[in-house]
Amino acid sequence: MTAQETEALQFLIDRARKVGMTEKEVTEQRRSFAYGNSAFENSRITREMIDQEADKLGL
């Protein structure tokens, strides 16, 4: 990686650190993460299942 690429990447990282997420965005990201990791291990898991369980847990 060149010095210019490193600087550009650092700039993007610094900007990303300042981005605020709404509660809805955090919830969507959490559920997406749970689905991605769960479905990877078990292809029978659906997004609907993740949503149902998250709702039960109040997440």
C-alpha positions, 0 to 999 in steps of 0.5 A: 500500500502506498503512502497516499493510499494509507492516508486516504484509508486513514481519512475514511476511517476517521470519518467513519468513527464520527458517524452516529447511528440511530437506534433503528440502524443499530438494531438493523445492523445487530440483526443482520450480523446475527443472521449472517453468522447464524445462517452461515452455520445453519442454512435453515435459519431465516431473517424472519426467525432472527427478527422473531427471536430479537423481538422476544428478547426486546432487542 
